[in-house]
Amino acid sequence: MEDPSPGDAAKNGVSRSGLLRSLRGLLATLVGTARTRLELLQVELEEETLRLAGIGVLAVAAAFFLALALLVFTFFLILLFWDTHRMLATGLVALAYLIAGLGLAAAARQRARTKSRLFAASLAQLDADRDRLTQPE
């Protein structure tokens, strides 16, 4: 067997350091890509949290004022028909409340069935990354 010449040893050292440098660069790219994807997930989660909090605040405020308006309107109708048809007025107001409540419950159920788009952009980006990595060059 021949001993490797000093030139061959130098080439092997250079090619090994080049390979290590390439692997480090590849690893740095992978870590950077993973970090970007995680940041995107975080942003989407924060957006969804803010959206739900906004809906909650609006729903509570709307419920409060609607309940107050309904209470005052109920008293108004009962007082308006106090001498003639107070029982009929009370029953009709109660029926109107029942119909409104059932309609709102149906709307809430429909909205709850609608799928959220949470993480849709992140999943699409991960699919695009996977497709780019699996495509032959």
C-alpha positions in Angstrom: 0.0 0.0 0.0 1.1 3.4 -0.7 1.2 6.1 1.9 -0.9 9.0 1.0 1.0 11.9 -0.3 1.0 15.1 1.7 -1.1 16.7 -1.1 -3.8 14.0 -0.8 -4.0 14.5 3.0 -4.4 18.2 2.5 -7.2 17.6 -0.1 -9.0 15.3 2.3 -8.7 17.9 5.1 -10.1 20.6 2.9 -12.9 18.4 1.6 -13.8 17.4 5.2 -13.9 20.9 6.4 -15.9 21.9 3.3 -18.3 19.1 4.0 -18.6 20.1 7.7 -19.2 23.7 6.6 -21.9 22.6 4.2 -23.6 20.5 6.9 -23.5 23.3 9.3 -25.0 25.7 6.7 -27.7 23.1 6.0 -28.4 22.7 9.7 -28.5 26.5 10.2 -31.0 26.8 7.3 -33.2 24.0 8.7 -33.2 25.7 12.1 -34.0 29.0 10.6 -36.9 27.5 8.6 -38.3 25.8 11.6 -38.1 29.0 13.6 -39.9 30.9 10.9 -42.7 28.3 10.8 -43.0 28.4 14.6 -43.2 32.2 14.6 -46.0 31.9 11.9 -47.9 29.5 14.2 -47.5 31.8 17.1 -48.8 34.8 15.1 -51.8 32.8 13.9 -52.6 31.6 17.5 -52.4 35.2 18.7 -54.7 36.4 15.9 -57.3 33.7 16.8 -57.1 34.6 20.5 -57.7 38.2 19.7 -60.5 37.4 17.4 -62.2 35.2 20.0 -61.7 37.8 22.8 -63.2 40.5 20.6 -66.2 38.4 19.8 -66.6 37.7 23.5 -66.5 41.3 24.6 -69.0 42.3 21.9 -71.3 39.5 22.8 -71.3 40.3 26.5 -71.9 44.0 25.8 -74.7 43.3 23.3 -76.3 40.8 25.6 -76.3 43.3 28.5 -77.9 46.2 26.5 -80.4 43.9 24.7 -81.5 42.4 28.1 -81.9 45.9 29.5 -83.9 47.1 26.5 -86.1 44.0 26.6 -86.8 44.5 30.3 -87.9 48.1 29.8 -89.9 47.3 26.7 -91.7 44.5 28.6 -92.7 46.8 31.4 -93.8 49.4 28.8 -96.1 46.9 27.0 -97.6 45.6 30.2 -98.3 49.1 31.5 -99.7 50.1 28.1 -102.3 47.2 28.2 -102.7 47.2 32.0 -106.4 48.0 31.9 -107.4 46.0 28.9 -105.3 43.0 27.9 -102.3 42.7 30.3 -102.3 38.9 30.3 -102.3 38.8 26.4 -99.6 41.4 26.3 -97.4 39.5 28.7 -97.9 36.2 26.8 -97.1 37.8 23.5 -94.0 39.4 24.8 -92.9 36.0 26.3 -93.6 34.3 23.0 -91.5 36.9 21.1 -88.6 36.3 23.6 -88.9 32.6 23.0 -88.7 32.9 19.2 -85.8 35.3 19.4 -83.9 33.0 21.8 -84.5 30.0 19.6 -83.3 31.9 16.5 -80.1 33.1 18.3 -79.4 29.6 19.5 -79.7 28.3 16.0 -77.3 31.0 14.7 -74.8 30.2 17.5 -75.0 26.5 16.6 -74.4 27.3 12.9 -71.4 29.5 13.7 -70.0 26.8 16.1 -70.1 24.3 13.2 -68.2 26.5 10.8 -64.6 25.4 10.7 -61.9 27.8 12.0 -59.0 28.6 9.7 -56.6 28.3 12.6 -53.1 27.4 11.4 -54.2 27.3 7.7 -51.3 29.5 6.5 -48.8 27.5 8.5 -50.0 24.2 7.1 -50.0 25.6 3.6 -46.4 26.8 4.0 -45.3 23.5 5.5 -46.9 21.7 2.5 -45.1 24.0 0.1 -41.8 23.3 1.9 -42.4 19.6 1.8 -43.1 19.8 -2.0 -40.0 21.8 -2.6 -37.8 19.4 -0.7 -39.3 16.3 -2.4 -39.1 17.6 -6.0 -36.3 16.2 -8.1 -33.9 18.9 -9.2 
